Structure formats: C-alpha cells, structure tokens
C-alpha cells in the first residue's frame, strides 16, 4: 500500500490493490502477442455455417471474429498446389472490422470454397426475395 496509509484496510489501500491487479492483464496480452510474432504460431479454428464464418485465433489469449455471409461482396479461391487440396479462400466483405478475410490451411479447401460460395449465393438470394416481397 502507499506509504501515506498506515492501515491496510483503508480506501487508499484498496485503490492501490485494484490498480496493481489491473496492470497484469495488458502485460499478459503483450506477452501473447510477442510470442505469436516471435514464433509465428497462432492457434486458429474455423467454424463455417450457412449464415456466418467464425474465426477463433490466438496463442494463449484467444479472440473470436464473426462475419455474416450477408456482408460478403466477393469470394475467390487460389490453389497453391497441383492436387487442389491446398489453397486460400479470399473473402471481401462490407464489414468494417473484417473487410478482407483469408482462409487457408484447412483440409479440402476447394470443396469448402464451393459450399461457401453456394451458401453466400443463397443468403443473398433470400435477402433479395425478402426485400422484393
């Protein structure tokens, strides 16, 4: 506690403890970002449904991003090997937090691209039907 307080249970002592406790979280986040930058490792999990794409990523402090398929403007696939199993799905969206999303390192990427493209087309068609109705 600060030297100005003699008793440990004073209000000033409680404020001091809260401040000290609050400083540990940014240090932990910084350490996670540093380890990710140094070792290039980031644990990434994808959840792709017919309504949204969710990405959970991070090494020890995970964060989750979600992109609704209705916000997708364009989707493309870039093959990175001759067999077609490896590739990157590139998604351009109107979402301000995720204007460009790259999905790579997933099994059967070409097949996932086709299903995702069809889901995006379906979502946009259904939205147009709702507007016209």
MDTraj code that builds the backbone (N, CA, C; nanometers):
import mdtraj as md
import numpy as np

residues = "UNK UNK UNK UNK UNK UNK UNK UNK UNK UNK UNK UNK UNK UNK UNK UNK UNK UNK UNK UNK UNK UNK UNK UNK UNK UNK UNK UNK UNK UNK UNK UNK UNK UNK UNK UNK UNK UNK UNK UNK UNK UNK UNK UNK UNK UNK UNK UNK UNK UNK UNK UNK UNK UNK UNK UNK UNK UNK UNK UNK UNK UNK UNK UNK UNK UNK UNK UNK UNK UNK UNK UNK UNK UNK UNK UNK UNK UNK UNK UNK UNK UNK UNK UNK UNK UNK UNK UNK UNK UNK UNK UNK UNK UNK UNK UNK UNK UNK UNK UNK UNK UNK UNK UNK UNK UNK UNK UNK UNK UNK UNK UNK UNK UNK UNK UNK UNK UNK UNK UNK UNK UNK UNK UNK UNK UNK UNK UNK UNK UNK UNK UNK UNK".split()
xyz = np.array([
    [0.0833, -0.1202, 0.0000],
    [0.0000, 0.0000, 0.0000],
    [0.0870, 0.1255, 0.0000],
    [0.0292, 0.2397, -0.0369],
    [0.1047, 0.3641, -0.0349],
    [0.1533, 0.3966, 0.1065],
    [0.2651, 0.4664, 0.1138],
    [0.3229, 0.4990, 0.2447],
    [0.2350, 0.5933, 0.3244],
    [0.1489, 0.6701, 0.2579],
    [0.0651, 0.7664, 0.3289],
    [-0.0428, 0.6976, 0.4125],
    [-0.0703, 0.5705, 0.3883],
    [-0.1719, 0.4994, 0.4656],
    [-0.1062, 0.4025, 0.5616],
    [-0.1489, 0.4065, 0.6832],
    [-0.0921, 0.3198, 0.7844],
    [-0.1705, 0.1909, 0.7993],
    [-0.2998, 0.1974, 0.7725],
    [-0.3836, 0.0778, 0.7879],
    [-0.4047, 0.0107, 0.6514],
    [-0.3964, -0.1199, 0.6477],
    [-0.4129, -0.1945, 0.5228],
    [-0.5572, -0.1918, 0.4719],
    [-0.6541, -0.1678, 0.5552],
    [-0.7942, -0.1741, 0.5135],
    [-0.8488, -0.0387, 0.4700],
    [-0.7665, 0.0608, 0.4551],
    [-0.8166, 0.1932, 0.4173],
    [-0.8586, 0.1955, 0.2708],
    [-0.9343, 0.2970, 0.2336],
    [-0.9830, 0.3108, 0.0957],
    [-0.8663, 0.3307, 0.0001],
    [-0.7645, 0.4056, 0.0404],
    [-0.6482, 0.4280, -0.0460],
    [-0.5757, 0.2970, -0.0726],
    [-0.5675, 0.2116, 0.0248],
    [-0.5029, 0.0821, 0.0084],
    [-0.5810, -0.0038, -0.0907],
    [-0.7153, -0.0017, -0.0838],
    [-0.7980, -0.0780, -0.1770],
    [-0.7789, -0.0300, -0.3203],
    [-0.7707, 0.1019, -0.3412],
    [-0.7479, 0.1571, -0.4742],
    [-0.6123, 0.1111, -0.5257],
    [-0.5116, 0.1126, -0.4423],
    [-0.3782, 0.0703, -0.4806],
    [-0.3794, -0.0755, -0.5258],
    [-0.4499, -0.1615, -0.4520],
    [-0.4574, -0.3030, -0.4888],
    [-0.5276, -0.3212, -0.6231],
    [-0.6341, -0.2469, -0.6478],
    [-0.7059, -0.2583, -0.7750],
    [-0.6165, -0.2164, -0.8915],
    [-0.5408, -0.1102, -0.8742],
    [-0.4531, -0.0640, -0.9800],
    [-0.3457, -0.1681, -1.0107],
    [-0.2896, -0.2261, -0.9096],
    [-0.1853, -0.3260, -0.9281],
    [-0.2432, -0.4482, -1.0004],
    [-0.3624, -0.4899, -0.9642],
    [-0.4280, -0.6053, -1.0243],
    [-0.4593, -0.5785, -1.1716],
    [-0.5052, -0.4578, -1.2028],
    [-0.5420, -0.4223, -1.3394],
    [-0.4244, -0.4187, -1.4347],
    [-0.3050, -0.3979, -1.3860],
    [-0.1885, -0.3891, -1.4727],
    [-0.1410, -0.5248, -1.5230],
    [-0.1840, -0.6318, -1.4639],
    [-0.1359, -0.7625, -1.5066],
    [-0.1969, -0.8059, -1.6399],
    [-0.3173, -0.7615, -1.6731],
    [-0.3803, -0.8058, -1.7968],
    [-0.3123, -0.7530, -1.9229],
    [-0.2800, -0.6231, -1.9334],
    [-0.2102, -0.5778, -2.0537],
    [-0.0747, -0.6453, -2.0703],
    [-0.0055, -0.6737, -1.9625],
    [0.1241, -0.7407, -1.9719],
    [0.1064, -0.8808, -2.0298],
    [0.0021, -0.9516, -1.9879],
    [-0.0245, -1.0849, -2.0402],
    [-0.0570, -1.0779, -2.1890],
    [-0.1400, -0.9842, -2.2302],
    [-0.1745, -0.9695, -2.3714],
    [-0.0513, -0.9361, -2.4538],
    [0.0332, -0.8488, -2.4031],
    [0.1560, -0.8130, -2.4735],
    [0.2445, -0.9357, -2.4904],
    [0.2567, -1.0164, -2.3852],
    [0.3381, -1.1370, -2.3914],
    [0.2844, -1.2331, -2.4968],
    [0.1544, -1.2503, -2.5034],
    [0.0940, -1.3384, -2.6040],
    [0.1235, -1.2881, -2.7446],
    [0.1068, -1.1583, -2.7667],
    [0.1344, -1.1020, -2.8996],
    [0.2812, -1.1173, -2.9351],
    [0.3700, -1.0968, -2.8391],
    [0.5133, -1.1097, -2.8622],
    [0.5493, -1.2526, -2.9003],
    [0.4966, -1.3510, -2.8273],
    [0.5243, -1.4910, -2.8587],
    [0.4714, -1.5282, -2.9967],
    [0.3546, -1.4774, -3.0314],
    [0.2981, -1.5052, -3.1632],
    [0.3856, -1.4466, -3.2726],
    [0.4357, -1.3234, -3.2525],
    [0.5226, -1.2608, -3.3510],
    [0.6571, -1.3325, -3.3613],
    [0.7156, -1.3686, -3.2487],
    [0.8472, -1.4325, -3.2485],
    [0.8460, -1.5716, -3.3090],
    [0.7474, -1.6515, -3.2731],
    [0.7449, -1.7899, -3.3167],
    [0.6507, -1.8155, -3.4334],
    [0.5729, -1.7159, -3.4728],
    [0.4832, -1.7303, -3.5860],
    [0.3721, -1.8313, -3.5638],
    [0.3436, -1.8609, -3.4404],
    [0.2415, -1.9605, -3.4097],
    [0.1145, -1.8928, -3.3636],
    [0.0056, -1.9337, -3.4215],
    [-0.1245, -1.8861, -3.3769],
    [-0.2238, -2.0000, -3.3958],
    [-0.2880, -2.0383, -3.2915],
    [-0.3858, -2.1455, -3.2975],
    [-0.5138, -2.0895, -3.3582],
    [-0.5498, -2.1339, -3.4789],
    [-0.6680, -2.0828, -3.5473],
    [-0.7676, -2.1952, -3.5699],
    [-0.8932, -2.1687, -3.5328],
    [-1.0031, -2.2625, -3.5556],
    [-1.1103, -2.1896, -3.6352],
    [-1.1677, -2.2577, -3.7321],
    [-1.2721, -2.2009, -3.8159],
    [-1.4035, -2.2727, -3.7918],
    [-1.5116, -2.1964, -3.7888],
    [-1.6468, -2.2517, -3.7876],
    [-1.7207, -2.1838, -3.9023],
    [-1.7561, -2.2620, -4.0033],
    [-1.8218, -2.2073, -4.1218],
    [-1.9606, -2.2692, -4.1313],
    [-2.0625, -2.1838, -4.1262],
    [-2.2004, -2.2304, -4.1341],
    [-2.2667, -2.1684, -4.2567],
    [-2.3943, -2.1920, -4.2733],
    [-2.4675, -2.1338, -4.3864],
    [-2.5077, -1.9884, -4.3607],
    [-2.4739, -1.9350, -4.2431],
    [-2.5089, -1.7959, -4.2113],
    [-2.3900, -1.7085, -4.1740],
    [-2.2818, -1.7679, -4.1260],
    [-2.1667, -1.6886, -4.0845],
    [-2.0376, -1.7695, -4.0872],
    [-1.9265, -1.6968, -4.0789],
    [-1.7929, -1.7556, -4.0665],
    [-1.7358, -1.7045, -3.9348],
    [-1.6891, -1.7958, -3.8532],
    [-1.6333, -1.7579, -3.7234],
    [-1.4888, -1.8050, -3.7165],
    [-1.3987, -1.7154, -3.6742],
    [-1.2575, -1.7492, -3.6603],
    [-1.2151, -1.7249, -3.5161],
    [-1.1648, -1.8303, -3.4535],
    [-1.1081, -1.8191, -3.3190],
    [-0.9573, -1.8320, -3.3353],
    [-0.8848, -1.7333, -3.2860],
    [-0.7398, -1.7359, -3.3060],
    [-0.6668, -1.6774, -3.1866],
    [-0.5414, -1.7130, -3.1768],
    [-0.4566, -1.6653, -3.0698],
    [-0.3731, -1.7787, -3.0139],
    [-0.2734, -1.7428, -2.9372],
    [-0.1867, -1.8445, -2.8799],
    [-0.2309, -1.8800, -2.7389],
    [-0.2447, -1.7802, -2.6549],
    [-0.2915, -1.8074, -2.5184],
    [-0.4079, -1.7157, -2.4813],
    [-0.4267, -1.6093, -2.5555],
    [-0.5372, -1.5163, -2.5315],
    [-0.6223, -1.5141, -2.6583],
    [-0.7139, -1.6069, -2.6687],
    [-0.7929, -1.6207, -2.7906],
    [-0.8901, -1.5057, -2.8101],
    [-0.9141, -1.4743, -2.9369],
    [-1.0206, -1.3810, -2.9707],
    [-1.1032, -1.4446, -3.0826],
    [-1.2277, -1.4042, -3.0917],
    [-1.3194, -1.4625, -3.1888],
    [-1.3747, -1.3514, -3.2770],
    [-1.3659, -1.3726, -3.4089],
    [-1.4230, -1.2802, -3.5063],
    [-1.5348, -1.3527, -3.5790],
    [-1.6383, -1.2783, -3.6150],
    [-1.7542, -1.3363, -3.6795],
    [-1.7900, -1.2507, -3.7998],
    [-1.8103, -1.3143, -3.9150],
    [-1.8506, -1.2431, -4.0364],
    [-1.9796, -1.3064, -4.0885],
    [-2.0853, -1.2272, -4.0986],
    [-2.2122, -1.2756, -4.1525],
    [-2.2007, -1.2871, -4.3045],
    [-2.2524, -1.3952, -4.3605],
    [-2.2414, -1.4173, -4.5047],
    [-2.3145, -1.3108, -4.5856],
    [-2.4170, -1.2494, -4.5285],
    [-2.4901, -1.1442, -4.5997],
    [-2.3991, -1.0245, -4.6300],
    [-2.2896, -1.0093, -4.5551],
    [-2.1966, -0.8976, -4.5737],
    [-2.0876, -0.9267, -4.6775],
    [-2.0840, -1.0476, -4.7301],
    [-1.9803, -1.0846, -4.8263],
    [-2.0118, -1.0245, -4.9630],
    [-1.9139, -0.9528, -5.0196],
    [-1.9284, -0.8941, -5.1528],
    [-1.8728, -0.9858, -5.2604],
    [-1.7597, -1.0526, -5.2311],
    [-1.6953, -1.1373, -5.3315],
    [-1.6180, -1.2487, -5.2626],
    [-1.6061, -1.3620, -5.3307],
    [-1.5308, -1.4755, -5.2791],
    [-1.4498, -1.5341, -5.3940],
    [-1.3249, -1.5713, -5.3656],
    [-1.2413, -1.6335, -5.4677],
    [-1.1543, -1.7408, -5.4032],
    [-1.0986, -1.8266, -5.4887],
    [-1.0147, -1.9362, -5.4418],
    [-0.8850, -1.9358, -5.5209],
    [-0.7741, -1.9456, -5.4493],
    [-0.6427, -1.9527, -5.5133],
    [-0.5778, -2.0840, -5.4734],
    [-0.5545, -2.1690, -5.5717],
    [-0.4955, -2.3006, -5.5484],
    [-0.3449, -2.2861, -5.5281],
    [-0.2893, -2.3575, -5.4278],
    [-0.1462, -2.3453, -5.4004],
    [-0.0680, -2.4730, -5.4284],
    [-0.1354, -2.5773, -5.4768],
    [-0.0642, -2.6994, -5.5165],
    [-0.1369, -2.7619, -5.6346],
    [-0.0733, -2.8594, -5.6970],
    [-0.1307, -2.9173, -5.8187],
    [-0.2516, -3.0085, -5.7933],
    [-0.2642, -3.0637, -5.6726],
    [-0.3742, -3.1576, -5.6470],
    [-0.5055, -3.0883, -5.6110],
    [-0.5011, -2.9599, -5.5786],
    [-0.6227, -2.8858, -5.5475],
    [-0.6696, -2.8970, -5.4040],
    [-0.5950, -2.9724, -5.3213],
    [-0.6371, -2.9878, -5.1812],
    [-0.5947, -2.8677, -5.0961],
    [-0.4917, -2.7983, -5.1375],
    [-0.4405, -2.6838, -5.0611],
    [-0.4737, -2.5552, -5.1360],
    [-0.5122, -2.4558, -5.0622],
    [-0.5432, -2.3289, -5.1256],
    [-0.5910, -2.2280, -5.0250],
    [-0.6171, -2.1078, -5.0742],
    [-0.6629, -1.9981, -4.9894],
    [-0.7951, -1.9459, -5.0421],
    [-0.8906, -1.9322, -4.9530],
    [-1.0197, -1.8730, -4.9858],
    [-1.0116, -1.7265, -4.9445],
    [-1.0358, -1.6392, -5.0399],
    [-1.0296, -1.4952, -5.0142],
    [-1.1716, -1.4394, -5.0165],
    [-1.2079, -1.3702, -4.9078],
    [-1.3428, -1.3148, -4.8953],
    [-1.3333, -1.1641, -4.8755],
    [-1.4036, -1.0907, -4.9597],
    [-1.4115, -0.9451, -4.9479],
    [-1.5513, -0.9132, -4.8983],
    [-1.5584, -0.8306, -4.7917],
    [-1.6883, -0.8032, -4.7309],
    [-1.7095, -0.6540, -4.7081],
    [-1.8323, -0.6199, -4.6726],
    [-1.8655, -0.4818, -4.6371],
    [-1.8454, -0.4564, -4.4884],
    [-1.8054, -0.5598, -4.4149],
    [-1.7835, -0.5486, -4.2711],
    [-1.6616, -0.4604, -4.2443],
    [-1.6753, -0.3599, -4.1591],
    [-1.5654, -0.2670, -4.1319],
    [-1.4521, -0.3316, -4.0544],
    [-1.4826, -0.4261, -3.9671],
    [-1.3763, -0.4896, -3.8881],
    [-1.3055, -0.5997, -3.9656],
    [-1.3712, -0.6595, -4.0643],
    [-1.3105, -0.7673, -4.1428],
    [-1.3399, -0.7453, -4.2916],
    [-1.2783, -0.6422, -4.3542],
    [-1.3059, -0.6191, -4.4958],
    [-1.2447, -0.7260, -4.5869],
    [-1.1343, -0.7876, -4.5423],
    [-1.0698, -0.8944, -4.6178],
    [-1.0428, -1.0101, -4.5232],
    [-1.0891, -1.1276, -4.5595],
    [-1.0696, -1.2463, -4.4776],
    [-1.0050, -1.3529, -4.5638],
    [-0.8913, -1.4060, -4.5182],
    [-0.8213, -1.5132, -4.5882],
    [-0.8325, -1.6404, -4.5060],
    [-0.8846, -1.7446, -4.5680],
    [-0.8975, -1.8743, -4.5018],
    [-0.8000, -1.9685, -4.5712],
    [-0.7015, -2.0157, -4.4965],
    [-0.6042, -2.1082, -4.5536],
    [-0.5685, -2.2138, -4.4500],
    [-0.5054, -2.3201, -4.4976],
    [-0.4630, -2.4257, -4.4068],
    [-0.5747, -2.5162, -4.3597],
    [-0.6844, -2.5194, -4.4323],
    [-0.7950, -2.6091, -4.3936],
    [-0.8003, -2.7255, -4.4917],
    [-0.8391, -2.8425, -4.4453],
    [-0.8496, -2.9567, -4.5363],
    [-0.9630, -2.9383, -4.6372],
    [-0.9421, -2.9905, -4.7572],
    [-1.0413, -2.9843, -4.8658],
    [-1.0865, -2.8407, -4.8916],
    [-0.9903, -2.7503, -4.9040],
    [-1.0210, -2.6079, -4.9198],
    [-1.1063, -2.5810, -5.0440],
    [-1.0805, -2.6529, -5.1522],
    [-1.1578, -2.6322, -5.2761],
    [-1.3044, -2.6689, -5.2553],
    [-1.3282, -2.7773, -5.1853],
    [-1.4656, -2.8206, -5.1562],
    [-1.5348, -2.7206, -5.0628],
    [-1.4627, -2.6739, -4.9617],
    [-1.5177, -2.5743, -4.8686],
    [-1.5525, -2.4468, -4.9440],
    [-1.4649, -2.4064, -5.0375],
    [-1.4911, -2.2870, -5.1184],
    [-1.6228, -2.3011, -5.1945],
    [-1.6440, -2.4147, -5.2590],
    [-1.7666, -2.4360, -5.3359],
    [-1.8915, -2.4294, -5.2496],
    [-1.8853, -2.4922, -5.1347],
    [-2.0017, -2.4907, -5.0437],
    [-2.0253, -2.3501, -4.9876],
    [-1.9168, -2.2803, -4.9553],
    [-1.9291, -2.1447, -4.9023],
    [-1.9835, -2.0500, -5.0083],
    [-1.9368, -2.0633, -5.1322],
    [-1.9868, -1.9813, -5.2427],
    [-2.1366, -2.0028, -5.2615],
    [-2.1799, -2.1294, -5.2553],
    [-2.3225, -2.1602, -5.2698],
    [-2.4043, -2.1022, -5.1534],
    [-2.3505, -2.1087, -5.0313],
    [-2.4205, -2.0538, -4.9137],
    [-2.4333, -1.9024, -4.9247],
    [-2.3285, -1.8366, -4.9735],
    [-2.3324, -1.6899, -4.9909],
    [-2.4359, -1.6532, -5.0961],
    [-2.4389, -1.7265, -5.2069],
    [-2.5379, -1.7014, -5.3121],
    [-2.6790, -1.7195, -5.2577],
    [-2.6998, -1.8225, -5.1793],
    [-2.8311, -1.8497, -5.1208],
    [-2.8740, -1.7389, -5.0244],
    [-2.7823, -1.6956, -4.9396],
    [-2.8136, -1.5890, -4.8436],
    [-2.8511, -1.4606, -4.9169],
    [-2.7769, -1.4274, -5.0222],
    [-2.8072, -1.3057, -5.0983],
    [-2.9396, -1.3189, -5.1739],
    [-2.9674, -1.4363, -5.2273],
    [-3.0951, -1.4586, -5.2980],
    [-3.2129, -1.4455, -5.2024],
    [-3.2017, -1.5045, -5.0846],
    [-3.3088, -1.4960, -4.9848],
    [-3.3296, -1.3536, -4.9366],
    [-3.2219, -1.2773, -4.9236],
    [-3.2333, -1.1370, -4.8815],
    [-3.3048, -1.0570, -4.9885],
    [-3.2750, -1.0849, -5.1154],
    [-3.3407, -1.0141, -5.2246],
    [-3.4896, -1.0481, -5.2289],
    [-3.5241, -1.1736, -5.2033],
    [-3.6656, -1.2136, -5.2006],
    [-3.7406, -1.1426, -5.0888],
    [-3.6766, -1.1273, -4.9739],
    [-3.7408, -1.0587, -4.8617],
    [-3.7633, -0.9111, -4.8913],
    [-3.6697, -0.8499, -4.9619],
    [-3.6823, -0.7081, -4.9956],
    [-3.7922, -0.6889, -5.0999],
    [-3.7983, -0.7788, -5.2007],
    [-3.8984, -0.7684, -5.3065],
    [-4.0400, -0.7983, -5.2573],
    [-4.0522, -0.8783, -5.1535],
    [-4.1845, -0.9205, -5.1063],
    [-4.2626, -0.8111, -5.0403],
])
top = md.Topology()
chain = top.add_chain()
for i, resn in enumerate(residues, 1):
    res = top.add_residue(resn, chain, resSeq=i)
    for name in ("N", "CA", "C"):
        top.add_atom(name, md.element.get_by_symbol(name[0]), res)
traj = md.Trajectory(xyz[None], top)
